[in-house]
């Protein structure tokens, strides 16, 4: 193969695609969508708070009402002297959003029951809060029936809530804090992103080959360059397009988030509790610097510490390596499929063996955070057809160097073999017209010298 010719094809593929309106639109619109996805938790949590509810309470038990304290989300009105059915009919007149009816106390079973009646649902948070208050009231009553002085305090003292902090140990014994939720999130993001990129740009190669073949442009092209040079030039050219677009997405997404965080951050966070700010940070809501300055929560500190303890540089390098090799592997297969058909409708049957390993890798990667060292995840991170996705999902948890090197070497060798086989199919199939390709035809083309 002539490298200069391949370079010309690469330049053509790259320059033509980056000038397309679709490329420009997706390059600038996608970062806006990514930034909106990152900022959405902040916006949702700061705007989801409803007006304070007002609940009428008909407490036949006599033990619940003292445990119902007004707060910024709900206030209670004692209507225990009223008939419950009458209160239900006069909710609008009483200015109440609903009525809580507590049954009489069952002294034998030491239990009560409760029902809420309202014109519209009151929301899960409010119902859970009421359930907790009812539990507290009944527990207090049951404790009092034992007649033991100070039993309530004893029961409160024996309750335990032990915080567990997870640390990873380096080779030198250095302790580094690690938050499993952060590792899980990074793992899922890496797996999803590389799956999306391989599928999207691999399919782009196939569509390009089919388009050139169906329009007969390929007949002109192969008169100037070899079919294999055209295939590799097309694959590499689109790879450069993918990397360019990915880097632009990263830069533009972070730029948008930084600007929005600086301009609207304080106003967005002003209505949040400190704990909610920590949740937003864990969900990737805003820039770490702004959140750290405005929140200062322990949750945010754990998130940032866990991220700092990851080998982000190594993960970034591995992402590029596995993306390039994984893309090249699947792109060569997609190019062979594209050369064997005349339209995308005919490609579905031939795509099946290619897409199944990708789907398996995707689902394994989604669950890799549960057991990153399990046999299934281990082998899928080494098998070349699944390793680009699964190995990246394992990286945040730490992978031995030999496993990483072995996975890359196997992936590179498999790409070389598949590219050679795909080239044999490509150079024959690209000029075949008027006949639907079968698996038998592909096998004949592979055996040709």
N, C-alpha and C positions, 0 to 999 in steps of 0.2 A: 504493500500500500504506500502511496505517495503522501507523506505528511503535509507537504505544501498544498496539495489538492484538498486534503481533509480540512486544513486551516481555512481555505477559501469557502468551503461548505459551512464550516462553523461560523465564520464571519457573516455569511449570507443569512443563515438561520437566525443568528442573534440579532443582527441589525433589522431584519424584516419584522421580527416579533416584538422587539422593544419599541418599535414605531407604531404598532397597531393601537387603535383607540381602546380596544378591549384590555390591552396590557396596561395602558395609562390609567384607565378607569379602575381596574382591580387594584393597581398599585397604590392609588391614593384613597380609594373608598374603603378597602379592607382595613388599613390602620385605624380609620375612624370607627369601624365596627369593633375592632379589637379593643380600642380605647374605651368605647361605650360599654363593652362587656366587662372591662376591668372596673369602670366607674359606676356601673349599674348597682352593685351592692350598697354603695354609699347613698346613692340617690333613693333607692328603694327603702332602705332602713330609715332615712331621714324624712321620708314623706309617707310612710305607711301608718304612722300613728293617727288613730281616729280621735274624735272628740270624746271626752270623758263620758262614760255611761252612768246612768242613774238607775239603780235597781231597788225595787220594793222587796222587802223581806218579810215573809210570814213564817215565823219560827215557832212551831208547835212544840219543839223539843226543849226550848229554854236554855240550850247550851251552845248554840252556834253563833248567835248575834254578837256576843262579846269578842269573837275572833274575827269579825268582819270589820276591818279598818279601812276608812276612806283613803284613797291615794289619787294620783294625778290621772288615773285611767278609769276609776270607778268609784262611785259614792253609793251609800246604802241608806235606805229609808225604812225605819221600823214600822211595819204594818201588821204586826203580830196580833193585834186586837181586832183586826178586820177579817171578814170572810174572804178566803182565797179566791173564790169564784168572782166575788164582787170586785176585788182588786184587778183581776184579769181584764174585766170589762172597762175599768176606769184608768187604764194605764196612760192614755193620752191626757186625760183630765189631770192626773197626778204628776204629769211631766216625767214619767218613768219609761225606760226603754225595755223593761221586762220585770218579771217577778220571780223571786226564788222562794219556793215553798218547801219547808223542811217538815218532815213527818214528826209525829210524836215519838218520844223515846221508848224504845223497846227494852225495858229493864231486864227482861229475861236473857235476851241475846246481846244486850248492851250495844245496840245498833240503831241507826237512823237511816232514812232515805231522803233524797232531795230531788226536786224537779225544777226546771227553769222554763218559764213560758214567756215568749216575746214575739212581737210581730215579725221580726227578722232575726236571723242567726246573730249571736253576739260575738262570735269569734272564738277560735281555739284557745288563744292565750288566756282570755277571760275565764273560760270554762275550766281550764287547767288550774288557774289561780284559785277559783272557787272550790274546786275539788281538794286542793291542798289545805285550804282553810277549814273545810268540813272534816278532813282527816285529823287536823290538829285538835279541833274541838272534841271529836269523839275520843281521841287518844287521851286527852286531858280528863275527860269524864271517866274513862275506864281506870285510869290511874287513881282517881279520887275514890273509887269504890273499894279499893284495897285497904283504905284507912291507915296507911303507913305514913307517918310524918316525914316530909321531905322526899317522898318517892318521886315526885315530878322532877325535882332537881337532880336526884340520883340518875333517873332515866336520861335526863338531858346531858349529864356529865359523861355517861358511858357511851354516848353516840360518838362515832369516829368518822372522820373524813380525811384519809391519809393521801396527801398529794404524792404522785409518783413522777419523778423526773428521769428521763432516759438519757444516758450518756454513751458515746462511742469511744473506744479506746484505740489510740494510735499505736503504731509499732513501738514508739518510745514510751508508751504508757500514758501519754497525755490524754486527759479527759476532755471530751468535747460534747457539749449539750446537743441533743438531737430531739426534735419534735416530730413524731411519726406522721402527724397530719400534714406537715409541710413536705416531708419526703414523699408521701402519697400523692399530694397535689402535683409536685414537680414530675414525678414518675408518670402520672396520667397525662399531663400536658405534653411531655416529650413523646410518649407513645402515640397520642392522637395526632400531633403535628406532623411527625415523620410519616405516619400512615397516610394522612391527607395529601402530603406533598408527593409521595411516591405514586399514589393513585392518580392524582391530578395531572402531574407532568408526564407520567408514563402514558396515560391516555392521550395526552397532547401529541406525543410522538406517533402513536397509532393513527390518530385522526389526521395528522399531517401527511403520513405515508398514504393513507387511503385517499385523501384529497388529491394528492399529486398523481396517484395511479388512476383514479376515476376521470381526471381531467386530461389525461395523457401527457401531462407536463413531464412526467418521469422519463418518457421516451426521449425527449430532448436532453434531459439531464444526463442520462446514462450514455449518451453519445459523446459526452465530454469527460465524464468521470466514471470510475468503476462503481458498480452497485454497492460493494462493501464500503468504499470510501464515502459514498453518499449516505449510507446508513450510519456509520460512526460519526460522520460530520454532523448529521442531523441530531443524533443522540447527545453529543457533547455540546452542540450549540444550544439546545433546549436546556441542558444542565446549567449552562452559564446564565440563561434567562431566569431559571428557577432561583439560583443563588443571588442574582441581582435583585430579583423581586423580594426574596426573603430578607435580605439585608435592609432594603428600603422599608419593608414592613416593620422591622425591629426599630430602626431609627425614628421613623415617623410615629409609630405607636408610643414610644417613650417620650417623644417630644410633645405629643398631644396631651398625654397624661400629666407631664410635668407642668405644662401651661395651665391646664384646667385645675390641677392641684394648687398651683400658686395663686390663681385668680379666685377660684370658687371654693377652695378647700375649707377655710374657716367657716363660711356660711353653711356649707353642707354638713359639717361635723357639729355645728352648734347645737343641734337638737338631739344629739346622740348621747347616751350614757357612756361612761368609760368602758364598760364591758362590751358595749356594742361597737365602739371604735376598735377594740381589739379583734372582734369578729370580722370587721371590715378589713382590717390589716391582713388577717389570715386568708381572706378571700381575694387578696390582691387588689383591694379597692383603690388606693392612692399611692403616691410616691412615698417611699419609706422615710425620707427626710422630713417631709411635712407632717406625716403622722407621728413620727417620734417627737417632734417639737410640740404638737398640739395634744397628743394623747398621753404619752409616757406610761403606757400600761404594760403590765408584766406579759400579757399575751403577745403584744407586739414585739417585746424584747425576745421572747422565745422564737418567734417567727424569724426575726432578723439574725439571731444567733445561729439558728439551724441552717439558714441560707448561707451564712458566712462560713460555717463549718463544712459545707459541701465543696467539693473541688470543682467550682463552676467553670474555671478555665479548661480543665480536662474534659468536663462534660460538653462544653462548647466545641472543642476540637473533635471529640468523638462524634458529636452530632453531625458535623460537616463530613467526617470520614464515612460514617454509616449511611448518611443521606446520599452522598455521591456514589458509593459502591452499590447501595441498595437500589438507587434510581437507575444506575447503569445496567444492573442485572435485569430489572423488570422492564426497563425501556427497550433493551435489546429483544426481549421476548415479545413486547407489544409491537415493536417494529416488524418482527417476523410475522406476527398475526396480521398486521395491517397490509403487508405485502401479499398475503395469501388470499385476501378478500377484495371485493370491489366496492363494498359499501359497509357502513357500520352495522347494519342489520344482520349481515352474514357473520359478523365477528363474535357474536355471543357464545356460540358453541365452542369456538377455539379459545375464548378467554377463560372458560371455566377452570382448566387446570392451573392457570396463572393467578386468578383471583382467590381461589380457595386457600392457598397458603397465606395470602395477605390477610384474609378474614380470620384465619386461625391465629395468626400473629397478633392481630388487633385485639381479639378477645382475651388471649393469654396476657397481653400487656396490660389490659384493664384490670386484671386481677393479680398482677405480679406483686403489687404492694402488700398483699396479704401474706405471701410466702415467697419472697424473692430468691430464696435458696432451694426451693422445692425442685425435685427431679424434672418435672414438666417444664418449669420456667428455665432451669439450667440448660436442658437440651434444646429448647426452642431458641435460647440465646446463642447457641452454637450452630444450629442448622442454618445454612446460608439463606434459605428462602423465608425464614422467620426472624433471623437474628437482627436485621436492621431496626426492627420495631421493638422486639422483646429486650434486646441488650440495652437499648437506651432507657427502657422502663426500669431496668435493674440498676443503672448507673448511680442514681442518687443514694442508694443503699451501700454502695461500695462493691466493686468487683475486683477479684484478684487479677494482677497484671497478666498472668499467663492465660487466663480465660479470655481477656480482652484481646490479646494478641492473636490467640488461636482463632477467635471468632472473625477477626478482620482478615487473617490469612485465608481461612476457608471461604469467606465471602468473596475475596479477590479472585481466588482460583476458580470458584464456581462461576463468577462473572466471565472470566476468560473462556471457560468451556462453553457456556451458554451463548456468549457473543460469537464464538466461532461457529456453533451450530446455527444460530439465528442468521448469520451472514450467508450460510449455504442456502437457507430457505429464502432469504431476502433476494439474492441475486437471480434466483429462478422465478420466484413468485411475483416480483415487481413487474415482470413483462408478460404475465399470464392473464389473458382476458377471455371472457365469455364462458368460463367453466367454473362451477362451484367447487372450491377446494375441499377435499376430504382428508381425514387422517392418513389414509393410504397414500395420497399424493405427497403429503409432508414427509412421510417416511422415504419415498422415492427420491425426493429432492435432497434429503439428508445423506443418502447413500451415493449421490453423484460426486465425482471428484472435481 
